[in-house]
Amino acid sequence: MVAVDFFKALAIAAAFIGIGVSAHNGHHKRNLPALDPQLTNSLPTNGGPTLYYNGSGPVPPYDELSPLPAAITPIKSSSVLQSMFYQELSAIINGSFYNTSCGKCIAGTEVMHLAALTQPVSTITNLLIQVCEATGFSIYADSCYEEFSGIGGLGPYWAQLYAKMSMETMDFQAWCAYQWEVCDPPPFIEIDESKYFDPKPESAKVVPVPSGKNINVLHISDWHLDPRYDIGSEADCSQYLCCRPYSTNTKKHTGSNNATVPASRYGYLYCDSPADLALSSFDTMSQFFNPDEVSFTIFTGDIVSHDNDDQLSRAYIEYEETVTYQTFKAQMKNTPIYPTLGNHDSLPEAYNTPNSFNGPSGNALSWNYNLLASMWESDGWISSPEETYAKTHYGAYAHTTKQGLRIISLNSDFWYSSNIFNFANFTNPDNSGVLTFLAQELAAAEKAHQRAWVISHVLSGYDGSNALQPASSLFHAIIARYSPTTVAGVFFGHTHEDQIQIFYDFGANSLKAGTQLRNTSDIDYSSPLNVGYIGPSITPLTGNNAGYQLYQVDAATFSITGVQTYFANVSESLTWSTPEWKFEYDVRDTYAPSIPGGWKAPNPLNASFWDKVATAMQSNQSLVETYNFLETKSSVVTENCSSKACAVQKVCYIRSGNTAQAARCTQDDGPF
């Protein structure tokens, strides 16, 4: 592949030359459509809500405060005890008794555990601020105060976690391994399958015969609407999220007044979705297919923009979720949409508490589940009983479409490593019960000879950086048990990239003799069972383009038989007068020629197909580079994957259905 830096430089230069703009002056000419300062959408909403830029209109401000969860250890405060606890923590951190960072972390966590059991929440919050200020550990806020006590308000949530942790279930070691990266992860947790499902019968190993008739299904993911997007601000910034009033490029000493790349109202590589880019994803669909012929849509989560902890509030989350689902309904009209929650669809981000954590006022996140479930039901996407279940079970539901497919939607934060509450009772792979719900639903579908899709947000495997091992292993075990007969497809989002992960069967010796304990790292790579489609994002953030996929789905088996990806090359957005979407590629046309003998329709694009593609990648470097480029939706800043080591790593990721598998892959030999 040609050097990425050249592509990036060429794209930016072409944008400036094409519109007659200097990189440091004159770029705010307001006669340019891409820099029109209008603070509302210029594309039609089709009856949906007006969408805003730069935090204008009804968008909640950055400093909006949110309600905090009720304390679960309401004990009177004592400044003396707070000082004593801090002295103990300081001695652990700075003393010489614990000679490893891991030892210091575990001892410090034990002190916080005892403090959380005996002291009021305000004491825990103050201790966190003190330790944060003393050690300078990484936060997503302007100050330790704002992270734990101010707008961010994480202190009361951490207090709940510390109160529930236990050394017995390896919580302290897991916390110090995954949150602080100073300990080795806890020992591998085997899965007792007898707690979740019956042994697999021979009848569950039969692949259904295709009908030869197809329906169309739309897959959109990672919407990340940014109502604070600032037109003309720095789009090539040094911060994580650009196109904000405060964005700067520290190397080039530029900002909103002299931006290196002024933020087009239609989006850019390092920014979340502005209103017009988001709306254009729907507005241009008719150029490629008839939206009225889409049977239903799946949305695999993430609505809210990537703001820091001290910029988010309940009001902002509720605003984003409300206008997004109003927009979806207005754009897709009577076409059902089946959503799932992403890690950014909560407050704090990624935090979800199991119902066992309930204090006197119930689950601290119930306000969010109630809002989402009520909107889904009122839009006619789920039934009233399903709404009731979703409100009390973290937004999860199971719904049968009019075509007869069972869609099971799960809240993946309960296996996501960034959800701090997964570090209480760590050895239990299903603290929340969401995976028990999945197993029960699939058992019922199997009994009814019904096919099912599983939709969620955070992937269970691939590079292994997102899912915690116990829950990831149980998820894989459940998918393996009910594949290929019952589970017709698994769908994720989260990475912002167009990716695949394959679920294989387990090895012949993976069950411990005389038990139902499964070693989910023992894999039979000759037996592909199912595939997880990781949907591309609407947001370009992290150097990607915007994109979505259209599936052709067998009308009887509900297996995927065709996939087309459509994208908008946002590196060109300064030259647009409206966002330009294009056809990117067709999966069968792109990958089937690499398989000996091909893979002709109506053969489904299933685990066997992708396993053969992965096998071809092992000896076909150009095929790896094609996959690598398409992952980013053909971004001009795609990182290179031209080495053999990168190819080996990429194939290993594709073949990893759970975190234990991914742990065996190299991690530094190429891009994500």
C-alpha positions in Angstrom: 0.0 0.0 0.0 1.1 3.6 -0.6 2.3 5.3 2.5 -0.6 6.6 4.6 1.0 9.9 5.4 1.2 10.7 1.7 -2.5 9.9 1.3 -3.4 12.1 4.2 -1.3 15.0 3.0 -2.6 14.7 -0.5 -6.2 14.7 0.7 -5.8 17.7 2.9 -3.9 19.6 0.3 -6.5 18.8 -2.3 -9.2 20.1 0.0 -7.5 23.4 0.5 -6.5 23.8 -3.2 -10.0 22.9 -4.3 -11.7 25.6 -2.3 -9.0 28.2 -2.4 -8.2 28.2 1.3 -4.9 28.8 3.2 -4.2 26.5 6.1 -3.7 29.4 8.5 -5.8 32.3 7.1 -8.9 32.9 5.1 -10.5 29.5 5.7 -13.5 31.0 7.5 -15.0 32.3 4.2 -18.6 31.8 5.0 -19.6 31.5 1.3 -18.3 27.9 1.4 -21.1 25.4 2.0 -18.9 23.2 4.2 -18.2 26.2 6.5 -21.7 27.6 6.6 -22.1 28.6 10.3 -25.8 27.8 10.5 -26.3 26.1 13.9 -29.0 23.7 12.8 -29.1 20.9 10.2 -29.2 21.9 6.6 -30.4 18.4 5.5 -34.1 17.5 5.8 -35.2 15.7 9.0 -38.3 14.1 7.4 -40.4 15.2 10.4 -37.7 14.3 12.9 -36.3 16.7 15.5 -34.1 19.7 14.6 -30.4 18.8 15.2 -27.9 21.3 16.4 -24.2 22.3 16.3 -21.9 23.8 18.9 -24.1 23.1 21.8 -26.8 25.6 20.7 -30.6 25.3 21.1 -31.8 22.9 23.7 -28.4 21.0 23.9 -27.6 20.7 27.7 -24.4 22.6 28.7 -21.1 21.1 29.5 -21.4 21.9 33.2 -24.8 20.3 33.8 -24.9 18.4 37.1 -26.5 14.9 37.3 -28.3 13.1 40.2 -26.0 10.8 42.1 -26.8 7.2 43.2 -28.0 6.6 46.7 -25.4 5.6 49.2 -25.4 1.9 50.2 -23.3 2.5 53.4 -24.9 5.6 55.0 -22.6 6.1 58.0 -21.8 9.5 59.5 -18.7 11.3 58.2 -15.5 11.6 60.2 -12.6 13.8 59.0 -10.4 12.0 61.5 -11.1 8.6 60.0 -10.7 10.0 56.5 -7.3 11.3 57.4 -6.3 7.9 58.9 -7.4 6.0 55.8 -5.4 8.3 53.6 -2.4 7.9 55.8 -2.7 4.1 55.3 -3.0 4.5 51.5 -0.1 6.9 51.4 2.1 4.5 53.3 1.2 1.7 51.0 2.0 3.8 47.9 5.2 5.4 49.1 6.5 2.9 51.6 8.9 0.0 51.0 7.0 -2.9 52.6 5.2 -3.8 49.4 8.0 -4.1 46.8 5.8 -4.5 43.7 3.2 -2.3 42.1 0.8 -5.2 42.1 1.2 -5.6 45.9 0.7 -1.9 46.5 -2.4 -1.9 44.3 -4.0 -4.9 46.0 -3.2 -3.6 49.5 -4.6 -0.1 48.6 -7.8 -1.7 47.2 -8.3 -3.6 50.4 -8.0 -0.3 52.4 -10.6 1.3 50.1 -12.8 -1.7 50.5 -12.8 -1.4 54.3 -13.3 2.3 54.0 -16.3 1.9 51.7 -17.9 -0.6 54.2 -17.5 1.7 57.2 -17.4 5.3 55.9 -19.9 7.5 54.1 -19.7 8.1 50.4 -18.3 11.6 50.8 -15.2 10.1 52.6 -14.6 7.7 49.7 -14.9 10.5 47.2 -12.5 12.7 49.0 -10.0 9.8 49.3 -10.2 9.2 45.6 -9.5 12.9 44.9 -6.5 12.9 47.3 -5.0 9.7 45.8 -5.6 11.0 42.3 -3.9 14.3 43.1 -1.0 12.5 44.8 -0.3 9.9 42.1 -1.5 11.7 39.0 -3.2 8.7 37.5 -5.0 9.1 34.2 -8.5 10.6 34.2 -11.0 11.9 31.7 -11.6 15.3 33.3 -9.8 18.6 33.8 -9.2 17.8 37.5 -9.4 15.0 40.0 -12.2 17.0 41.7 -14.2 17.1 38.5 -13.7 13.4 37.8 -14.9 12.2 41.2 -17.0 14.9 42.8 -17.9 17.6 40.2 -19.6 17.1 36.9 -18.0 13.7 36.4 -19.3 12.5 39.8 -17.6 9.1 39.7 -16.9 8.9 43.4 -20.2 7.5 44.6 -20.1 4.8 41.9 -16.5 3.8 42.9 -17.7 3.7 46.6 -20.4 1.2 45.6 -17.8 -1.0 43.8 -15.3 -0.9 46.7 -18.1 -1.9 49.1 -19.0 -5.0 47.1 -15.5 -6.3 46.3 -14.0 -9.4 47.8 -10.6 -11.0 47.9 -12.3 -14.4 47.8 -13.5 -13.9 44.2 -10.2 -12.4 43.0 -11.8 -8.9 42.6 -8.7 -7.0 43.9 -6.3 -8.8 41.5 -8.7 -8.3 38.5 -9.2 -4.6 39.4 -5.4 -4.1 39.6 -4.8 -6.1 36.4 -7.4 -4.5 34.1 -8.0 -1.0 35.6 -4.4 -0.2 36.6 -2.4 -2.7 34.6 0.0 -3.5 37.4 -0.9 -7.2 38.1 -1.3 -10.3 36.1 -4.9 -11.2 35.3 -6.5 -13.7 37.7 -6.2 -17.4 36.8 -8.3 -18.6 33.8 -11.9 -19.3 34.8 -13.5 -22.4 33.3 -17.2 -22.4 32.5 -19.6 -24.8 34.2 -21.9 -25.3 31.3 -24.4 -27.3 33.4 -25.5 -24.1 35.1 -26.6 -22.6 31.8 -27.7 -25.2 29.3 -28.1 -28.9 28.6 -25.4 -30.8 26.6 -25.6 -30.3 22.8 -27.7 -32.9 21.0 -26.8 -34.2 17.5 -29.9 -32.3 16.1 -28.2 -29.0 17.1 -25.3 -29.6 14.8 -27.4 -29.5 11.5 -27.0 -26.5 9.2 -30.4 -25.4 7.9 -30.9 -25.5 4.1 -31.2 -22.1 2.4 -34.6 -21.2 0.9 -33.1 -19.2 -2.0 -35.3 -16.2 -1.1 -33.8 -13.1 0.5 -34.9 -10.1 2.5 -32.9 -6.9 3.1 -31.7 -5.8 6.5 -29.8 -2.6 7.4 -27.1 -2.6 10.0 -26.1 0.7 11.5 -23.8 1.2 14.5 -21.9 3.8 16.6 -24.0 6.8 15.6 -22.2 9.2 18.1 -24.2 12.3 17.2 -22.3 15.4 18.3 -24.6 18.4 19.0 -21.6 20.3 20.3 -19.7 20.0 17.0 -18.2 23.4 16.2 -18.1 24.4 12.5 -14.7 25.9 11.6 -12.9 24.7 14.7 -9.7 22.6 14.6 -10.5 19.2 13.0 -6.9 17.9 13.1 -6.4 18.4 16.8 -4.1 16.9 19.4 -6.9 15.8 21.7 -8.9 12.6 21.4 -12.1 14.3 20.1 -11.7 17.2 17.6 -14.1 19.7 16.1 -14.9 21.4 19.4 -14.5 25.1 20.3 -11.5 24.2 22.5 -9.8 21.9 20.1 -6.1 22.7 19.4 -3.2 21.3 17.5 -0.3 21.7 19.9 2.4 20.8 17.4 1.2 23.4 14.9 -0.1 25.9 17.5 -3.5 26.2 15.9 -7.0 26.3 17.1 -10.4 27.6 16.1 -9.1 31.0 15.0 -6.4 29.6 12.7 -7.3 25.9 12.2 -5.0 23.6 10.4 -8.1 21.8 9.1 -11.3 23.8 9.7 -14.1 21.5 10.8 -16.5 21.0 7.9 -20.2 20.9 8.9 -20.1 17.5 7.2 -17.6 15.8 9.4 -13.9 14.9 9.6 -11.7 11.9 10.4 -11.1 12.8 14.1 -14.5 14.0 15.0 -17.9 12.6 16.0 -20.9 12.9 13.7 -22.2 16.4 13.0 -25.9 16.7 12.3 -25.7 16.8 8.5 -23.3 13.8 8.2 -25.6 11.8 10.5 -28.7 12.7 8.6 -27.0 12.2 5.2 -26.5 8.5 6.0 -30.3 8.1 5.7 -30.9 10.8 3.1 -28.7 9.2 0.5 -29.7 5.5 0.9 -32.2 5.8 -2.0 -29.2 6.3 -4.3 -28.1 2.7 -3.7 -31.3 0.7 -2.7 -34.9 1.2 -2.0 -35.2 1.9 1.8 -38.9 0.8 1.6 -37.6 -2.7 0.8 -35.6 -3.0 4.0 -37.5 -5.5 6.2 -35.9 -4.2 9.4 -32.8 -2.5 10.8 -30.5 -3.5 13.6 -28.7 -0.8 15.5 -25.7 -2.1 17.6 -25.4 0.8 19.9 -23.5 4.0 20.9 -25.5 7.2 20.5 -23.7 9.7 22.7 -20.6 11.8 21.7 -17.2 11.0 23.1 -17.1 13.7 25.8 -14.9 13.6 28.8 -16.5 12.5 32.1 -16.8 16.1 33.3 -18.7 17.2 30.2 -21.5 14.6 30.5 -24.7 14.8 32.4 -28.0 12.8 32.7 -29.7 15.7 30.8 -27.2 15.4 28.0 -27.6 11.6 27.7 -31.3 11.9 27.7 -31.2 14.6 25.1 -29.0 12.6 22.8 -30.9 9.4 23.2 -34.3 11.1 22.6 -33.4 13.0 19.5 -31.5 10.0 18.0 -34.5 7.6 18.3 -36.8 10.4 17.1 -34.5 10.8 14.1 -34.3 7.0 13.4 -38.1 6.8 13.5 -38.6 9.8 11.2 -36.0 8.5 8.7 -37.0 4.8 8.6 -40.7 5.4 9.2 -42.6 2.1 9.5 -39.5 -0.1 9.1 -38.8 -1.6 12.6 -35.5 -0.9 14.2 -34.1 -3.3 16.8 -31.5 -1.5 19.0 -29.1 -2.5 21.7 -27.2 -0.4 24.3 -23.7 0.7 23.7 -21.1 1.6 26.3 -21.7 5.3 25.7 -25.4 5.0 26.2 -25.2 5.3 30.0 -24.0 7.7 32.7 -21.3 7.4 33.7 -20.0 6.0 30.4 -19.9 2.2 30.4 -21.2 1.9 34.0 -24.1 -0.5 34.5 -24.8 -2.1 37.9 -26.3 -5.5 38.4 -29.6 -5.5 40.2 -27.9 -7.2 43.1 -26.3 -3.8 43.8 -29.6 -2.1 44.3 -29.8 0.4 47.1 -33.0 1.7 48.7 -33.9 3.6 45.5 -33.4 0.6 43.1 -30.9 0.3 40.2 -28.9 3.5 39.8 -29.3 3.3 36.0 -33.0 2.5 35.9 -33.8 6.0 34.7 -31.9 5.1 31.4 -33.5 1.7 30.9 -37.0 3.2 31.5 -36.4 6.0 28.9 -35.0 3.7 26.2 -37.5 0.9 26.6 -40.5 3.3 26.6 -39.2 4.9 23.4 -38.7 1.5 21.7 -42.2 0.4 22.7 -43.9 3.6 21.6 -42.2 3.4 18.2 -43.7 -0.1 17.8 -40.4 -1.9 17.8 -40.9 -4.0 20.9 -44.1 -5.2 22.7 -45.3 -4.0 26.1 -44.1 -7.1 27.9 -40.7 -6.8 26.3 -40.6 -3.1 27.4 -41.3 -4.2 30.9 -38.5 -6.7 30.8 -36.1 -4.2 29.3 -36.8 -1.6 32.0 -35.9 -4.1 34.8 -33.1 -6.0 33.0 -30.6 -3.3 31.7 -32.3 -2.7 28.3 -32.3 -6.4 27.3 -35.2 -7.9 25.4 -36.1 -10.7 23.0 -38.5 -10.0 20.1 -39.8 -12.0 17.2 -40.0 -10.1 13.9 -42.9 -10.5 11.6 -40.6 -12.7 9.4 -40.3 -15.2 12.3 -36.7 -14.3 13.4 -36.0 -14.1 17.2 -33.8 -11.1 18.0 -32.1 -11.2 21.3 -30.6 -7.9 22.4 -28.1 -7.8 25.3 -26.4 -5.1 27.3 -22.7 -5.9 26.7 -21.4 -3.6 29.4 -21.7 -6.6 31.7 -18.6 -8.1 30.0 -16.9 -4.8 29.1 -13.7 -4.1 30.9 -14.5 -0.4 31.3 -17.6 -1.2 33.4 -16.1 -1.0 36.9 -18.9 -3.1 38.4 -17.7 -6.2 36.6 -14.8 -6.3 39.2 -17.2 -7.2 42.0 -17.6 -11.0 42.2 -15.2 -11.3 39.3 -15.1 -15.1 39.1 -18.9 -15.2 38.4 -19.2 -14.9 34.6 -22.8 -13.7 34.8 -23.4 -11.4 37.8 -26.2 -9.5 36.0 -28.0 -12.6 34.6 -27.9 -11.3 31.0 -26.1 -14.4 29.7 -28.5 -16.7 31.6 -31.3 -14.8 29.8 -29.5 -15.4 26.5 -29.1 -19.1 27.1 -32.8 -19.4 28.2 -34.0 -17.6 25.1 -31.9 -19.8 22.8 -33.1 -23.0 24.6 -36.7 -21.9 23.9 -35.9 -21.0 20.3 -34.2 -24.4 19.8 -37.3 -26.2 21.2 -39.6 -24.1 18.9 -37.3 -24.8 15.9 -36.9 -21.0 15.6 -33.8 -19.2 14.3 -32.3 -16.3 16.3 -29.9 -13.4 16.0 -27.9 -12.1 18.9 -27.2 -8.3 18.9 -25.0 -6.5 21.3 -22.4 -3.8 21.2 -19.0 -4.7 22.7 -17.5 -7.7 20.9 -16.6 -10.8 22.9 -13.2 -11.5 21.3 -11.2 -10.3 18.3 -8.1 -8.6 19.9 -9.3 -9.3 23.4 -9.0 -5.7 24.7 -12.7 -5.2 25.4 -14.3 -8.2 27.1 -13.4 -9.7 30.4 -12.5 -13.4 30.3 -15.1 -15.1 32.4 -18.2 -13.5 30.7 -16.5 -13.7 27.3 -15.9 -17.4 27.7 -19.5 -18.0 28.8 -20.8 -16.0 25.8 -18.7 -18.1 23.4 -19.9 -21.3 25.1 -23.5 -20.3 24.7 -23.1 -19.4 21.0 -21.2 -22.7 20.4 -23.9 -24.7 22.1 -26.7 -23.3 19.9 -24.8 -23.1 16.7 -25.2 -23.7 13.8 -28.8 -24.8 14.1 -30.4 -22.1 16.3 -28.1 -19.1 16.1 -28.3 -17.6 12.6 -26.0 -14.6 13.3 -24.2 -12.5 15.9 -23.8 -8.8 15.5 -21.6 -6.2 17.3 -20.4 -2.6 17.0 -18.0 -0.7 19.2 -14.7 -0.7 17.3 -15.9 1.8 14.6 -14.4 -0.6 12.1 -15.8 -3.2 9.6 -14.6 -6.4 11.1 -15.3 -10.1 11.5 -14.7 -12.6 14.4 -15.3 -16.3 14.0 -16.7 -18.6 16.7 -15.2 -22.1 16.5 -16.2 -25.2 18.4 -14.1 -26.3 21.3 -11.5 -29.0 21.3 -12.3 -32.7 22.0 -10.5 -32.5 25.4 -11.9 -29.0 26.4 -14.3 -30.5 28.9 -12.7 -31.6 32.2 -13.2 -35.3 32.7 -16.3 -36.2 34.6 -17.6 -32.6 34.7 -19.2 -29.9 32.5 -16.3 -27.5 33.1 -15.3 -26.1 29.8 -11.8 -24.7 28.9 -12.8 -22.2 26.3 -9.3 -21.6 25.2 -9.1 -25.1 23.8 -10.4 -24.5 20.3 -11.0 -26.8 17.3 -10.1 -24.6 14.4 -11.3 -27.2 11.9 -14.9 -26.6 13.1 -16.2 -23.0 12.5 -19.7 -22.7 14.0 -20.8 -19.0 13.7 -19.5 -15.5 12.9 -19.8 -12.2 14.5 -20.3 -9.3 12.1 -18.8 -6.1 13.7 -20.6 -3.3 12.0 -18.9 -0.1 10.7 -19.7 3.2 12.4 -21.5 6.3 11.3 -19.0 8.3 13.3 -15.6 8.8 11.6 -13.8 9.2 15.0 -10.4 7.5 15.3 -9.4 8.1 11.7 -12.1 6.2 9.9 -14.7 7.2 7.3 -18.5 7.0 8.0 -20.2 3.8 6.9 -23.0 1.3 7.2 -24.0 -2.1 5.7 -26.9 -3.6 3.9 -27.4 -7.4 4.3 -29.2 -9.8 2.1 -30.7 -12.4 4.5 -32.2 -15.8 3.6 -36.0 -15.4 4.3 -36.2 -18.8 6.0 -32.8 -19.5 7.7 -32.0 -15.9 8.3 -28.4 -16.5 7.4 -26.4 -13.7 5.8 -26.2 -14.3 2.0 -24.9 -10.9 0.9 -23.2 -7.7 2.4 -22.6 -4.3 0.8 -20.9 -1.5 2.6 -21.5 2.2 1.8 -19.3 5.0 3.0 -18.6 8.7 3.0 -15.0 9.8 2.6 -14.9 12.6 5.1 -11.3 13.5 4.3 -13.0 15.3 1.3 -15.7 17.0 3.3 -14.4 20.6 2.9 -15.0 20.3 -0.8 -18.6 19.1 -0.4 -21.8 21.1 -0.7 -23.6 18.2 0.8 -22.2 14.8 2.1 -21.3 12.4 -0.6 -21.9 8.7 0.0 -20.6 5.9 -2.2 -20.7 2.2 -2.6 -17.5 0.7 -1.1 -17.5 -3.0 -1.7 -19.5 -6.3 -1.8 -18.3 -9.0 0.5 -18.8 -12.0 -1.8 -17.3 -10.2 -4.8 -14.3 -9.1 -2.8 -13.4 -12.2 -0.8 -14.9 -15.3 -2.6 -12.3 -15.3 -5.4 -9.6 -16.0 -2.8 -11.3 -19.3 -1.9 -10.4 -22.3 -4.0 -13.4 -23.1 -6.1 -15.1 -19.8 -5.1 -18.2 -19.4 -2.9 -21.2 -18.8 -5.1 -24.7 -17.7 -4.1 -26.9 -18.8 -2.4 -24.2 -20.3 -0.1 -24.3 -18.1 3.0 -21.5 -15.8 4.2 -21.2 -17.9 7.3 -18.5 -19.1 9.6 -17.3 -21.6 7.0 -17.0 -18.9 4.4 -15.0 -16.6 6.7 -12.8 -19.4 7.9 -11.8 -20.1 4.3 -11.1 -16.4 3.8 -8.9 -16.4 7.0 -7.1 -19.4 5.7 -6.5 -17.7 2.4 -5.1 -14.7 4.2 -2.3 -16.8 5.7 -0.7 -17.1 2.2 -2.1 -14.0 0.5 -0.7 -10.8 1.9 -2.7 -8.6 -0.5 -5.9 -10.1 0.8 -4.9 -9.1 4.3 -4.1 -5.6 3.1 -7.5 -5.4 1.4 -9.2 -6.4 4.7 -7.1 -3.9 6.6 -8.1 -1.1 4.3 -11.8 -1.9 4.3 -11.8 -2.1 8.1 -11.5 1.7 8.2 -14.0 2.2 5.4 -11.2 3.1 3.0 -9.7 5.9 5.2 -6.8 7.8 3.8 -5.1 7.4 7.2 -5.4 3.6 7.4 -2.3 2.2 9.2 -0.1 -0.1 7.2 -0.4 -4.0 7.5 2.1 -5.1 4.9 4.3 -7.3 7.1 3.9 -11.0 7.6 3.7 -10.4 11.4 0.8 -8.1 10.9 -1.0 -10.6 8.8 -0.5 -13.3 11.4 -1.9 -11.0 14.1 -4.9 -10.0 11.9 -5.8 -13.6 11.2 -5.5 -14.5 14.8 -7.9 -11.7 15.8 -10.4 -12.8 13.2 -10.3 -16.4 14.6 -10.8 -15.3 18.2 -14.4 -15.6 19.5 -13.4 -15.0 23.1 -10.8 -13.2 25.2 -8.8 -16.3 26.1 -8.2 -17.1 22.4 -7.2 -13.5 21.7 -4.7 -13.6 24.6 -2.6 -16.0 22.4 -2.4 -13.5 19.6 0.5 -11.0 19.3 -0.6 -7.5 20.2 1.9 -5.1 18.7 2.5 -6.3 15.1 0.1 -4.1 13.3 -3.0 -1.9 13.6 -6.1 -2.8 15.5 
